[in-house]
Amino acid sequence: MKSTIIEANGVQLGVERFGDPTAPLVLLAGGTTMLSWPDALCEALAAEGRHVVRYDLRDSGASTTVDPEAPAYTLRDLAADAAALARELDDRPAHLAGIGVGGMVAQVAALDYPEAFSALTLVGTRAVAPGRVDEDLPDHDAATMGPLFSHPKPDWSDRAAVVEFAAAGAEALGNDPAIAGETAGRVWDRTPSAEPAVQAANQLGMVFAKLNCRPRWRERLPELEVPTLVVHGRRDPFFPVGNGEALAKEIPGARLLVLEQASTAIPEGEVDRVAEAMAGLTG
């Protein structure tokens, strides 16, 4: 693994590389930090003969951070970041993957910059922006979200409190609390500022809800012509599995891989299966 900063689309993006830099590129858009992509998955993809690069979206990790409470960019800007970064990393079209809100970035990037990408993987995401969901799509599970969002926020300057908060949230969502806590500690360590708003943005990704995500892109999904894999946890209460099913139905030729025991995160036991499916998109 090698960490660095790359300037693309006029901003600095924190990246980590795995595998042979001359191999075909798989670009992993964070949701919002790069650590939403497990190390083991990155290593498994590298072992499949891929140059794997995961990166932080703006206002997270080592990427450009200005004011997470009032972002001056849009979803379209984040999509342009992905395309510009792919071009900086390789002259060939990249396999673009996004998880959670990173999956929204990936959809728009693949639609707006089709020449930049050769394949698309969408993990635990949906085809509409934060806010009111389309009537035919399942919204957040109220029984889970109520207790989750009512849990007192930690002192963001206290690493141990943030780790405990993340572990409790993971347990409520049905993810592994130990892994979530360990990841939250790593995210805390990488956050470039002790300011509470910056720490909260890194841990929760709430800056995404403040973005201008118009115009809608769901109606454009049939335009996608690249091989596409949709991965979704059967037990996901945040973006319930019907969202993944809709994506797979509306993107021509898309394959749906449902992880029966998964929630919002990719479990350790499914890493090899997901990596094999992703590698299989482009041979």
Backbone as JSON, one array per atom type, in Angstrom:
{
  "sequence": "MKSTIIEANGVQLGVERFGDPTAPLVLLAGGTTMLSWPDALCEALAAEGRHVVRYDLRDSGASTTVDPEAPAYTLRDLAADAAALARELDDRPAHLAGIGVGGMVAQVAALDYPEAFSALTLVGTRAVAPGRVDEDLPDHDAATMGPLFSHPKPDWSDRAAVVEFAAAGAEALGNDPAIAGETAGRVWDRTPSAEPAVQAANQLGMVFAKLNCRPRWRERLPELEVPTLVVHGRRDPFFPVGNGEALAKEIPGARLLVLEQASTAIPEGEVDRVAEAMAGLTG",
  "N": [[0.84, -1.18, 0.0], [0.54, 2.24, -0.83], [0.54, 5.59, 0.06], [-0.51, 8.8, -1.09], [-0.82, 12.17, -2.43], [-2.81, 13.43, -4.99], [-3.28, 15.85, -7.48], [-6.24, 16.76, -9.01], [-8.73, 17.9, -11.19], [-8.5, 20.42, -10.11], [-8.38, 20.16, -7.35], [-6.97, 18.67, -4.37], [-6.53, 15.26, -3.87], [-6.61, 12.65, -1.6], [-5.01, 9.55, -1.88], [-4.62, 5.96, -1.92], [-2.6, 3.34, -3.04], [-2.64, 0.02, -4.36], [-1.03, -2.94, -5.45], [0.2, -3.63, -8.83], [1.26, -0.85, -10.58], [1.12, -0.72, -13.33], [-0.89, -2.34, -14.11], [-4.38, -2.96, -15.06], [-6.59, -0.34, -14.07], [-8.48, -0.07, -11.09], [-10.61, 2.07, -9.65], [-11.55, 3.28, -6.58], [-14.08, 4.96, -5.16], [-14.45, 6.73, -2.22], [-16.72, 6.5, 0.6], [-17.56, 8.4, 2.9], [-14.78, 8.58, 3.18], [-11.75, 6.95, 2.07], [-11.42, 4.68, 3.58], [-13.77, 3.33, 3.81], [-13.66, 1.33, 2.05], [-12.59, -1.87, 2.5], [-9.31, -2.89, 3.59], [-8.65, -5.56, 3.01], [-10.2, -6.16, 0.76], [-9.14, -4.44, -1.15], [-6.58, -5.54, -1.32], [-7.22, -8.09, -2.23], [-8.27, -7.54, -4.76], [-5.99, -6.48, -5.95], [-4.48, -8.81, -6.0], [-5.85, -10.1, -7.94], [-4.76, -9.09, -10.19], [-4.95, -6.31, -10.59], [-4.5, -2.73, -10.6], [-5.13, -1.07, -7.86], [-6.75, 1.7, -6.59], [-7.79, 3.57, -3.96], [-9.71, 6.37, -2.82], [-10.18, 9.48, -1.0], [-13.17, 11.35, -0.82], [-13.84, 14.87, -1.38], [-13.44, 17.05, 1.48], [-12.86, 15.05, 3.27], [-10.63, 12.75, 4.91], [-7.4, 12.82, 3.51], [-7.93, 14.54, 1.47], [-8.8, 17.69, -0.2], [-9.98, 19.98, 2.12], [-12.25, 22.36, 3.11], [-14.7, 23.78, 4.11], [-16.74, 21.88, 5.68], [-19.31, 22.29, 6.63], [-20.53, 24.0, 4.92], [-20.35, 23.29, 2.01], [-18.85, 24.23, -1.08], [-19.24, 23.04, -3.52], [-20.59, 20.62, -5.84], [-22.5, 17.57, -6.44], [-21.93, 16.96, -9.08], [-19.4, 18.08, -9.35], [-17.91, 16.35, -7.75], [-18.17, 14.05, -9.27], [-16.76, 14.87, -11.52], [-14.27, 15.05, -10.34], [-13.67, 12.33, -9.99], [-13.45, 11.41, -12.64], [-11.32, 13.0, -13.56], [-9.28, 12.18, -11.85], [-9.04, 9.5, -12.55], [-7.98, 9.82, -15.13], [-5.55, 11.01, -14.53], [-4.24, 8.91, -13.33], [-4.07, 6.81, -15.17], [-3.84, 6.19, -18.66], [-5.69, 4.63, -19.85], [-9.22, 3.68, -19.92], [-10.88, 3.4, -16.75], [-11.97, 1.0, -14.28], [-14.53, 1.91, -12.35], [-15.57, 2.2, -9.01], [-17.99, 2.64, -6.47], [-19.03, 3.19, -3.1], [-21.79, 3.33, -0.9], [-22.55, 6.74, -0.46], [-20.54, 7.31, -2.19], [-21.17, 5.66, -4.26], [-23.19, 7.05, -5.53], [-21.74, 9.19, -6.56], [-20.19, 7.69, -8.35], [-22.1, 6.71, -10.18], [-23.0, 9.08, -11.45], [-20.58, 10.03, -12.46], [-19.93, 7.99, -14.32], [-22.01, 8.34, -16.11], [-21.69, 11.02, -16.98], [-19.08, 11.11, -17.92], [-18.44, 9.02, -19.92], [-16.36, 8.09, -21.5], [-14.24, 7.79, -19.8], [-14.38, 5.52, -18.3], [-14.41, 1.96, -17.95], [-15.83, 0.0, -16.7], [-18.22, -0.57, -14.04], [-18.87, -0.57, -10.61], [-21.22, -0.76, -8.05], [-21.86, -0.32, -4.75], [-23.95, -0.92, -2.06], [-25.75, 1.34, -2.42], [-27.87, 3.88, -3.95], [-30.16, 5.13, -6.51], [-30.96, 7.74, -6.28], [-30.59, 11.02, -4.88], [-29.53, 12.19, -1.57], [-32.24, 12.88, 0.68], [-35.77, 13.2, -0.01], [-37.02, 10.08, -0.99], [-37.7, 8.23, -4.03], [-41.03, 7.07, -4.68], [-41.23, 4.38, -5.35], [-39.03, 3.21, -4.3], [-37.42, 1.7, -1.47], [-37.14, 3.44, 1.6], [-34.9, 4.61, 4.24], [-34.81, 2.33, 6.98], [-37.1, 2.84, 9.42], [-37.28, 1.85, 12.03], [-34.69, 1.24, 12.65], [-33.26, 3.61, 12.09], [-34.29, 5.58, 13.84], [-33.4, 5.04, 16.63], [-30.64, 5.04, 15.94], [-30.01, 7.65, 14.97], [-30.73, 9.15, 17.14], [-28.89, 8.68, 19.04], [-26.59, 10.02, 21.35], [-24.19, 12.38, 20.17], [-20.63, 12.06, 20.07], [-17.81, 13.55, 21.85], [-16.01, 14.99, 19.53], [-13.32, 15.43, 19.57], [-12.24, 13.53, 21.13], [-10.72, 10.64, 20.78], [-11.2, 7.99, 21.73], [-13.87, 8.15, 22.48], [-15.09, 8.62, 20.04], [-14.5, 6.25, 18.69], [-15.98, 4.46, 20.26], [-18.56, 5.43, 19.79], [-18.81, 4.92, 17.03], [-18.67, 2.13, 17.0], [-20.99, 1.46, 18.42], [-22.91, 2.48, 16.68], [-22.47, 0.84, 14.47], [-23.24, -1.63, 15.48], [-25.97, -1.19, 15.79], [-26.71, -0.95, 13.13], [-26.17, -3.44, 12.18], [-23.66, -4.17, 11.43], [-20.2, -5.24, 11.92], [-19.16, -4.41, 15.06], [-16.56, -4.26, 16.18], [-14.8, -4.09, 13.98], [-15.8, -1.74, 12.85], [-15.25, 0.11, 14.87], [-12.44, 0.0, 14.94], [-11.88, 0.95, 12.37], [-12.98, 3.53, 12.56], [-11.2, 4.67, 14.36], [-8.9, 4.77, 12.79], [-9.8, 6.5, 10.78], [-10.16, 8.79, 12.34], [-7.5, 9.29, 13.04], [-6.47, 10.03, 10.57], [-7.77, 12.35, 9.97], [-7.52, 15.73, 9.06], [-7.79, 17.88, 10.79], [-8.56, 19.08, 14.09], [-10.95, 20.28, 14.45], [-14.35, 20.13, 15.4], [-16.4, 20.03, 13.4], [-15.04, 19.14, 11.16], [-14.01, 16.67, 11.99], [-16.47, 15.35, 12.48], [-17.53, 15.36, 9.9], [-15.79, 13.61, 8.63], [-16.27, 11.21, 9.97], [-19.05, 10.75, 9.74], [-19.87, 11.57, 7.22], [-21.79, 13.47, 6.65], [-21.66, 15.81, 5.23], [-22.36, 15.31, 2.65], [-25.13, 15.42, 2.49], [-25.58, 18.08, 2.29], [-25.03, 18.86, -0.23], [-25.63, 20.14, -3.57], [-27.41, 18.13, -5.52], [-28.67, 18.04, -7.92], [-29.13, 18.0, -11.53], [-31.57, 15.27, -11.44], [-30.48, 11.84, -11.88], [-31.38, 9.28, -12.19], [-33.17, 8.59, -14.25], [-31.48, 8.49, -16.39], [-30.01, 6.2, -16.24], [-30.41, 3.97, -18.04], [-28.73, 4.74, -20.13], [-26.19, 3.86, -19.62], [-23.46, 1.97, -20.73], [-21.45, 0.33, -19.96], [-19.99, -2.69, -18.53], [-21.58, -3.66, -15.55], [-21.66, -4.08, -12.05], [-23.72, -4.64, -9.32], [-23.68, -4.51, -5.91], [-25.11, -5.52, -2.9], [-26.14, -5.49, 0.49], [-28.27, -7.84, 2.02], [-29.38, -7.25, 4.46], [-29.29, -4.54, 4.79], [-30.22, -1.64, 6.39], [-30.1, 1.04, 5.88], [-29.83, 1.88, 3.12], [-32.08, 0.05, 1.93], [-32.29, -3.25, 0.4], [-33.89, -3.21, -1.88], [-33.21, -0.94, -3.26], [-30.75, -1.54, -4.46], [-31.65, -3.61, -6.09], [-33.28, -2.18, -7.84], [-31.4, -0.57, -9.16], [-29.9, -2.55, -10.52], [-31.84, -3.49, -12.22], [-32.42, -1.32, -13.84], [-30.08, -0.53, -15.09], [-28.64, -1.4, -18.06], [-27.98, -4.81, -18.61], [-26.78, -5.21, -16.12], [-25.3, -6.93, -13.34], [-26.54, -8.36, -10.37], [-25.39, -8.77, -7.14], [-26.21, -10.08, -4.23], [-25.45, -9.89, -0.88], [-26.11, -12.03, 1.5], [-25.89, -12.03, 4.34], [-25.06, -9.52, 4.96], [-24.94, -6.04, 5.96], [-24.55, -2.66, 5.78], [-21.84, -2.59, 5.34], [-19.05, -4.28, 3.74], [-18.65, -7.53, 4.58], [-15.93, -9.32, 6.17], [-15.9, -12.02, 5.46], [-16.95, -12.01, 2.91], [-15.28, -10.77, 1.18], [-13.47, -11.95, -0.74], [-15.28, -13.04, -2.56], [-16.62, -10.76, -3.51], [-14.44, -9.39, -4.65], [-13.69, -11.18, -6.67], [-15.99, -11.1, -8.28], [-15.94, -8.41, -9.07], [-13.5, -8.3, -10.49], [-14.18, -9.97, -12.53], [-15.71, -8.45, -14.23], [-14.24, -7.19, -16.2], [-12.57, -9.12, -17.12]],
  "CA": [[0.0, 0.0, 0.0], [1.31, 3.48, -0.9], [-0.33, 6.75, 0.19], [0.0, 10.02, -1.69], [-1.8, 13.18, -2.81], [-2.82, 13.71, -6.43], [-4.15, 16.97, -7.85], [-7.12, 16.45, -10.14], [-9.89, 18.79, -11.25], [-8.25, 21.61, -9.31], [-8.36, 19.88, -5.91], [-6.05, 17.61, -3.96], [-7.25, 14.05, -3.45], [-5.79, 11.65, -0.93], [-5.17, 8.23, -2.49], [-3.76, 4.84, -1.55], [-2.45, 2.41, -4.16], [-2.32, -1.39, -4.11], [-0.77, -3.73, -6.65], [1.08, -3.22, -9.92], [0.74, 0.38, -11.19], [0.94, -0.88, -14.77], [-2.05, -3.21, -14.32], [-5.62, -2.21, -15.26], [-6.95, 0.45, -12.89], [-9.77, -0.07, -10.4], [-10.66, 3.28, -8.84], [-12.56, 3.1, -5.54], [-14.53, 6.22, -4.57], [-14.82, 6.55, -0.82], [-18.08, 6.88, 0.96], [-16.86, 9.38, 2.09], [-13.34, 8.37, 3.2], [-11.3, 5.74, 1.38], [-11.42, 3.52, 4.47], [-15.01, 2.56, 3.65], [-13.25, 0.15, 1.27], [-11.7, -2.66, 3.37], [-7.96, -3.23, 3.13], [-8.61, -6.91, 2.46], [-10.78, -6.14, -0.58], [-8.14, -3.81, -2.02], [-5.5, -6.51, -1.52], [-7.74, -9.19, -3.05], [-8.35, -7.05, -6.14], [-4.61, -6.42, -6.45], [-4.07, -10.18, -6.28], [-6.52, -10.48, -9.2], [-4.06, -8.45, -11.29], [-5.45, -4.96, -10.8], [-3.93, -1.6, -9.89], [-6.25, -0.61, -7.05], [-6.56, 3.01, -5.97], [-8.94, 4.08, -3.24], [-9.46, 7.78, -2.54], [-11.1, 10.24, -0.17], [-13.91, 12.45, -1.42], [-13.53, 16.17, -0.78], [-13.83, 17.25, 2.88], [-12.61, 13.87, 4.09], [-9.3, 12.19, 4.83], [-6.3, 13.68, 3.07], [-8.35, 15.38, 0.34], [-9.05, 19.1, 0.08], [-11.01, 20.28, 3.11], [-12.42, 23.8, 3.27], [-15.76, 24.04, 5.09], [-17.72, 20.8, 5.54], [-20.67, 22.71, 6.99], [-21.08, 24.78, 3.8], [-19.53, 22.93, 0.84], [-19.06, 25.1, -2.24], [-19.16, 22.18, -4.7], [-21.8, 19.83, -6.07], [-22.29, 16.16, -6.8], [-21.29, 16.96, -10.39], [-17.97, 18.34, -9.14], [-17.31, 15.1, -7.26], [-18.09, 13.14, -10.42], [-15.64, 15.35, -12.34], [-13.04, 14.64, -9.63], [-13.4, 10.91, -10.27], [-12.98, 11.27, -14.02], [-10.0, 13.61, -13.67], [-8.34, 11.33, -11.13], [-8.81, 8.31, -13.4], [-7.09, 10.21, -16.23], [-4.22, 11.25, -13.96], [-3.65, 7.64, -12.91], [-3.89, 5.85, -16.27], [-4.36, 6.65, -19.94], [-6.78, 3.74, -20.24], [-10.42, 3.8, -19.09], [-10.79, 2.72, -15.46], [-13.11, 0.39, -13.62], [-14.89, 2.81, -11.25], [-16.44, 1.6, -8.0], [-18.39, 3.55, -5.41], [-19.76, 2.57, -2.0], [-22.62, 4.31, -0.21], [-22.68, 7.97, -1.24], [-19.58, 7.2, -3.28], [-21.86, 5.01, -5.37], [-23.9, 8.1, -6.26], [-20.68, 9.84, -7.34], [-19.78, 6.79, -9.44], [-23.14, 6.68, -11.21], [-22.99, 10.33, -12.21], [-19.32, 10.08, -13.2], [-20.02, 7.09, -15.47], [-22.95, 8.92, -17.07], [-21.19, 12.28, -17.52], [-17.76, 10.92, -18.52], [-18.43, 7.61, -20.32], [-15.08, 7.71, -22.1], [-13.23, 7.63, -18.76], [-14.59, 4.32, -17.5], [-14.62, 0.72, -18.69], [-16.71, -0.86, -15.91], [-18.81, 0.15, -12.91], [-19.36, -1.36, -9.47], [-22.0, 0.07, -7.13], [-22.02, -1.1, -3.52], [-24.75, -0.35, -0.99], [-26.12, 2.7, -2.78], [-29.16, 3.99, -4.62], [-30.14, 5.96, -7.72], [-31.48, 9.07, -6.0], [-29.74, 11.74, -3.95], [-30.06, 12.33, -0.21], [-33.5, 13.6, 0.73], [-36.96, 12.39, -0.26], [-36.77, 8.97, -1.9], [-38.79, 7.95, -4.96], [-42.07, 6.25, -4.04], [-41.06, 2.96, -5.63], [-37.8, 2.74, -3.66], [-37.52, 1.66, -0.01], [-36.36, 4.43, 2.32], [-34.23, 4.12, 5.44], [-35.66, 1.59, 7.91], [-37.39, 3.76, 10.52], [-37.02, 1.2, 13.32], [-33.24, 1.31, 12.88], [-32.77, 4.98, 12.01], [-34.67, 6.35, 15.02], [-32.37, 4.88, 17.68], [-29.31, 5.37, 15.44], [-29.82, 9.09, 14.88], [-30.97, 9.78, 18.44], [-27.76, 8.38, 19.92], [-25.82, 11.25, 21.57], [-22.94, 12.5, 19.45], [-19.48, 12.07, 20.97], [-16.86, 14.64, 21.78], [-15.26, 14.59, 18.35], [-11.88, 15.56, 19.83], [-11.87, 12.39, 21.99], [-10.62, 9.49, 19.89], [-11.84, 6.81, 22.32], [-15.32, 8.36, 22.44], [-15.5, 8.47, 18.64], [-14.45, 4.81, 18.41], [-17.12, 3.84, 20.94], [-19.74, 5.87, 19.06], [-18.86, 4.2, 15.76], [-18.97, 0.72, 17.29], [-22.4, 1.38, 18.78], [-23.68, 2.68, 15.46], [-22.34, -0.36, 13.64], [-24.07, -2.69, 16.06], [-27.36, -0.86, 15.47], [-26.92, -1.18, 11.7], [-25.95, -4.84, 11.85], [-22.28, -4.38, 11.01], [-19.29, -5.71, 12.97], [-18.76, -3.24, 15.83], [-15.12, -4.21, 16.39], [-14.2, -3.58, 12.76], [-16.2, -0.34, 12.7], [-14.5, 0.9, 15.83], [-11.05, 0.08, 14.48], [-11.86, 1.84, 11.21], [-13.22, 4.89, 13.04], [-9.94, 5.16, 14.92], [-8.01, 5.09, 11.66], [-10.34, 7.72, 10.17], [-9.84, 9.89, 13.28], [-6.07, 9.56, 12.94], [-6.18, 10.63, 9.27], [-8.5, 13.61, 9.8], [-6.47, 16.75, 9.08], [-8.05, 18.97, 11.73], [-9.27, 18.72, 15.32], [-12.22, 20.99, 14.48], [-15.45, 19.17, 15.48], [-17.13, 19.88, 12.13], [-14.21, 18.35, 10.25], [-14.03, 15.3, 12.52], [-17.8, 14.78, 12.25], [-17.67, 15.12, 8.46], [-15.01, 12.41, 8.29], [-16.87, 10.02, 10.56], [-20.45, 10.55, 9.36], [-20.14, 11.88, 5.82], [-23.02, 14.25, 6.55], [-21.48, 16.9, 4.27], [-23.0, 14.92, 1.39], [-26.52, 15.84, 2.51], [-25.62, 19.52, 2.03], [-24.64, 19.14, -1.62], [-26.6, 20.24, -4.65], [-27.31, 16.87, -6.26], [-29.51, 18.13, -9.11], [-30.41, 17.36, -11.8], [-31.68, 13.84, -11.19], [-29.78, 11.0, -12.86], [-31.94, 7.93, -12.26], [-33.77, 8.37, -15.56], [-30.4, 8.33, -17.37], [-29.3, 4.93, -16.03], [-30.39, 3.12, -19.25], [-27.68, 5.18, -21.04], [-24.92, 3.23, -19.28], [-23.11, 0.9, -21.66], [-20.3, -0.44, -19.45], [-20.34, -3.79, -17.63], [-21.89, -3.11, -14.24], [-21.95, -4.98, -10.93], [-24.39, -4.02, -8.18], [-23.5, -5.32, -4.71], [-25.95, -4.97, -1.85], [-26.4, -6.35, 1.65], [-29.68, -8.17, 2.22], [-29.82, -6.71, 5.74], [-28.98, -3.11, 4.83], [-31.38, -0.84, 6.78], [-29.9, 2.43, 5.48], [-30.35, 1.82, 1.76], [-32.56, -1.33, 1.83], [-31.84, -3.97, -0.78], [-34.69, -2.83, -3.04], [-32.48, 0.09, -4.01], [-29.81, -2.24, -5.31], [-32.41, -4.34, -7.09], [-33.72, -1.21, -8.85], [-30.22, -0.22, -9.97], [-29.57, -3.66, -11.41], [-32.9, -3.61, -13.22], [-32.48, -0.15, -14.72], [-28.82, -0.43, -15.83], [-28.65, -2.52, -19.01], [-27.04, -5.91, -18.44], [-26.11, -5.21, -14.81], [-25.39, -8.13, -12.5], [-26.82, -8.08, -8.97], [-24.8, -9.69, -6.17], [-26.75, -9.8, -2.9], [-24.73, -10.52, 0.23], [-27.26, -12.38, 2.34], [-25.68, -11.76, 5.76], [-24.41, -8.21, 5.08], [-25.71, -4.81, 6.14], [-24.03, -1.58, 4.94], [-20.42, -2.81, 5.09], [-18.68, -5.56, 3.11], [-18.08, -8.37, 5.64], [-14.66, -9.98, 5.88], [-16.13, -13.31, 4.82], [-17.43, -11.83, 1.53], [-14.29, -9.99, 0.44], [-12.98, -12.67, -1.92], [-16.4, -13.18, -3.49], [-16.83, -9.46, -4.14], [-13.28, -9.11, -5.48], [-13.77, -12.05, -7.86], [-17.06, -10.59, -9.13], [-15.47, -7.16, -9.66], [-12.48, -8.61, -11.48], [-14.81, -10.64, -13.65], [-16.38, -7.5, -15.13], [-13.37, -6.82, -17.31], [-11.73, -10.24, -17.48]],
  "C": [[0.89, 1.25, 0.0], [0.34, 4.65, -0.89], [0.32, 7.96, -0.45], [-1.15, 10.98, -1.92], [-1.68, 13.41, -4.3], [-3.75, 14.88, -6.68], [-4.92, 16.6, -9.1], [-8.33, 17.36, -10.07], [-9.74, 19.99, -10.33], [-8.27, 21.41, -7.82], [-7.34, 18.79, -5.63], [-6.86, 16.44, -3.4], [-6.27, 13.07, -2.82], [-6.07, 10.27, -1.5], [-4.24, 7.22, -1.83], [-3.79, 3.85, -2.69], [-2.11, 1.01, -3.67], [-2.01, -2.04, -5.45], [0.13, -3.05, -7.65], [0.53, -1.97, -10.6], [0.58, 0.32, -12.7], [-0.27, -1.75, -15.12], [-3.3, -2.36, -14.56], [-6.1, -1.58, -13.96], [-8.37, 0.17, -12.4], [-9.74, 1.1, -9.43], [-11.84, 3.2, -7.88], [-12.89, 4.45, -4.9], [-15.01, 5.98, -3.16], [-16.25, 6.97, -0.55], [-18.19, 7.34, 2.41], [-15.32, 9.18, 2.11], [-13.0, 7.05, 2.49], [-11.41, 4.49, 2.25], [-12.77, 2.8, 4.52], [-14.79, 1.35, 2.75], [-12.26, -0.65, 2.11], [-10.34, -2.92, 2.75], [-7.95, -4.57, 2.41], [-9.19, -6.97, 1.05], [-9.79, -5.52, -1.57], [-7.02, -4.81, -2.34], [-5.96, -7.67, -2.4], [-7.86, -8.77, -4.51], [-6.96, -6.94, -6.75], [-4.11, -7.81, -6.82], [-4.73, -10.73, -7.55], [-5.87, -9.8, -10.41], [-4.56, -7.06, -11.62], [-4.59, -3.94, -10.05], [-5.08, -0.94, -9.15], [-5.9, 0.72, -6.4], [-7.86, 3.41, -5.28], [-8.65, 5.53, -2.85], [-10.56, 8.38, -1.68], [-11.85, 11.26, -1.01], [-13.48, 13.76, -0.77], [-14.09, 16.25, 0.65], [-13.72, 15.98, 3.7], [-11.17, 13.41, 3.89], [-8.26, 13.21, 4.43], [-6.68, 14.58, 1.9], [-8.64, 16.81, 0.78], [-10.22, 19.27, 1.03], [-11.07, 21.79, 3.29], [-13.43, 24.09, 4.37], [-16.84, 22.98, 4.94], [-19.15, 21.22, 5.87], [-21.33, 23.52, 5.87], [-20.26, 24.49, 2.55], [-19.89, 23.79, -0.36], [-18.9, 24.31, -3.54], [-20.41, 21.34, -4.76], [-21.46, 18.38, -6.32], [-21.59, 16.07, -8.15], [-19.79, 17.23, -10.29], [-17.27, 17.08, -8.64], [-17.19, 14.08, -8.37], [-16.94, 13.56, -11.34], [-14.3, 15.02, -11.69], [-12.67, 13.21, -10.01], [-12.85, 10.73, -11.68], [-11.57, 11.84, -14.19], [-8.94, 12.76, -13.0], [-8.02, 10.08, -11.95], [-7.84, 8.64, -14.53], [-5.66, 10.46, -15.73], [-3.49, 9.94, -13.68], [-3.32, 6.71, -14.07], [-4.48, 6.43, -17.53], [-5.55, 5.81, -20.41], [-8.03, 3.99, -19.39], [-10.33, 2.93, -17.85], [-12.09, 2.01, -15.1], [-13.4, 1.26, -12.38], [-15.85, 2.11, -10.31], [-16.76, 2.64, -6.93], [-19.21, 2.82, -4.37], [-20.54, 3.63, -1.25], [-22.82, 5.55, -1.05], [-21.65, 8.02, -2.36], [-20.17, 6.51, -4.49], [-22.68, 6.0, -6.18], [-22.91, 8.88, -7.13], [-20.33, 8.99, -8.55], [-20.82, 6.74, -10.54], [-23.09, 7.92, -12.1], [-21.71, 10.45, -13.04], [-19.39, 9.2, -14.45], [-20.96, 7.63, -16.53], [-22.36, 10.16, -17.75], [-19.86, 12.14, -18.26], [-17.6, 9.47, -18.99], [-17.1, 7.15, -20.92], [-14.02, 7.39, -21.07], [-13.28, 6.26, -18.08], [-14.96, 3.11, -18.35], [-15.57, -0.24, -17.98], [-17.15, -0.08, -14.68], [-19.25, -0.84, -11.85], [-20.01, -0.41, -8.47], [-22.34, -0.76, -5.91], [-22.86, -0.32, -2.5], [-25.19, 1.07, -1.24], [-27.49, 2.71, -3.43], [-29.09, 5.03, -5.73], [-30.76, 7.32, -7.52], [-30.62, 9.69, -4.9], [-30.32, 11.75, -2.54], [-31.32, 13.2, -0.21], [-34.66, 12.65, 0.46], [-36.66, 11.33, -1.31], [-37.95, 8.79, -2.84], [-39.76, 6.95, -4.32], [-41.87, 4.76, -4.26], [-39.8, 2.38, -5.01], [-37.98, 2.72, -2.14], [-36.6, 2.69, 0.64], [-35.67, 3.8, 3.51], [-35.23, 3.42, 6.36], [-35.86, 2.41, 9.18], [-37.05, 3.15, 11.88], [-35.53, 1.22, 13.68], [-32.75, 2.75, 12.97], [-33.11, 5.8, 13.25], [-33.64, 6.24, 16.13], [-30.98, 5.3, 17.22], [-29.06, 6.87, 15.48], [-30.06, 9.81, 16.21], [-29.83, 9.53, 19.43], [-26.92, 9.64, 20.1], [-24.5, 11.25, 20.81], [-21.77, 12.58, 20.44], [-18.77, 13.41, 20.97], [-15.9, 14.27, 20.65], [-13.75, 14.73, 18.53], [-11.35, 14.4, 20.67], [-11.89, 11.12, 21.14], [-11.37, 8.28, 20.45], [-13.36, 6.94, 22.26], [-15.85, 8.18, 21.02], [-15.51, 7.0, 18.25], [-15.65, 4.11, 19.03], [-18.43, 4.18, 20.22], [-19.9, 5.09, 17.76], [-19.22, 2.73, 15.97], [-20.44, 0.54, 17.63], [-23.29, 1.55, 17.55], [-23.64, 1.47, 14.55], [-23.21, -1.49, 14.17], [-25.54, -2.45, 15.74], [-27.69, -1.17, 14.01], [-26.79, -2.65, 11.31], [-24.59, -5.13, 11.26], [-21.44, -4.86, 12.18], [-18.79, -4.51, 13.77], [-17.26, -3.13, 16.05], [-14.41, -3.64, 15.17], [-14.53, -2.1, 12.57], [-15.45, 0.56, 13.65], [-13.05, 1.09, 15.41], [-10.92, 1.03, 13.29], [-12.07, 3.29, 11.63], [-11.96, 5.49, 13.66], [-8.96, 5.55, 13.84], [-8.48, 6.36, 10.95], [-9.99, 8.93, 11.03], [-8.37, 10.28, 13.13], [-5.72, 10.29, 11.65], [-6.84, 12.0, 9.1], [-7.54, 14.78, 10.0], [-6.66, 17.87, 10.09], [-8.78, 18.44, 12.94], [-10.62, 19.41, 15.42], [-13.37, 19.97, 14.49], [-16.18, 18.95, 14.16], [-16.35, 19.02, 11.14], [-14.18, 16.89, 10.69], [-15.38, 14.63, 12.24], [-18.01, 14.46, 10.78], [-16.94, 13.85, 8.05], [-15.69, 11.15, 8.8], [-18.26, 9.72, 10.0], [-20.75, 10.81, 7.9], [-21.37, 12.75, 5.61], [-22.9, 15.43, 5.59], [-22.22, 16.59, 2.97], [-24.45, 15.39, 1.33], [-26.68, 17.32, 2.23], [-25.35, 19.87, 0.58], [-25.85, 19.36, -2.52], [-26.42, 19.01, -5.52], [-28.21, 16.86, -7.49], [-28.64, 18.36, -10.34], [-30.39, 15.86, -11.48], [-30.93, 13.05, -12.26], [-30.41, 9.62, -13.02], [-32.48, 7.62, -13.65], [-32.74, 8.16, -16.65], [-29.7, 6.97, -17.24], [-29.31, 4.02, -17.26], [-29.33, 3.53, -20.28], [-26.36, 4.44, -20.8], [-24.66, 2.02, -20.17], [-21.93, 0.07, -21.18], [-20.78, -1.61, -18.61], [-20.5, -3.26, -16.2], [-22.22, -4.22, -13.25], [-22.59, -4.17, -9.82], [-24.29, -4.98, -7.0], [-24.31, -4.71, -3.58], [-26.15, -5.99, -0.73], [-27.89, -6.59, 1.83], [-30.23, -7.49, 3.47], [-29.55, -5.21, 5.89], [-30.23, -2.31, 5.22], [-31.28, 0.61, 6.32], [-30.38, 2.65, 4.05], [-30.84, 0.38, 1.57], [-32.34, -1.92, 0.44], [-32.66, -3.65, -2.03], [-34.04, -1.75, -3.88], [-31.46, -0.54, -4.95], [-30.51, -3.0, -6.42], [-32.87, -3.4, -8.21], [-32.56, -0.81, -9.75], [-29.91, -1.31, -10.99], [-30.6, -3.83, -12.52], [-32.82, -2.5, -14.27], [-31.19, 0.07, -15.51], [-28.72, -1.63, -16.77], [-27.56, -3.55, -18.72], [-26.37, -6.0, -17.09], [-26.34, -6.53, -14.09], [-25.62, -7.71, -11.06], [-26.22, -9.17, -8.1], [-25.31, -9.28, -4.79], [-25.97, -10.59, -1.86], [-25.73, -10.78, 1.34], [-27.09, -11.99, 3.8], [-25.13, -10.35, 6.0], [-25.43, -7.1, 5.32], [-25.12, -3.74, 5.23], [-22.56, -1.76, 4.58], [-20.2, -4.15, 4.39], [-18.02, -6.42, 4.18], [-16.78, -9.04, 5.21], [-14.86, -11.27, 5.09], [-16.59, -13.22, 3.37], [-16.42, -11.13, 0.63], [-13.85, -10.7, -0.84], [-14.06, -12.8, -2.98], [-16.65, -11.87, -4.24], [-15.67, -9.14, -5.09], [-13.33, -9.93, -6.78], [-14.84, -11.54, -8.82], [-16.64, -9.28, -9.81], [-14.45, -7.41, -10.76], [-13.09, -9.24, -12.73], [-15.51, -9.7, -14.62], [-15.56, -7.23, -16.38], [-12.4, -7.93, -17.69], [-10.36, -10.21, -16.86]]
}
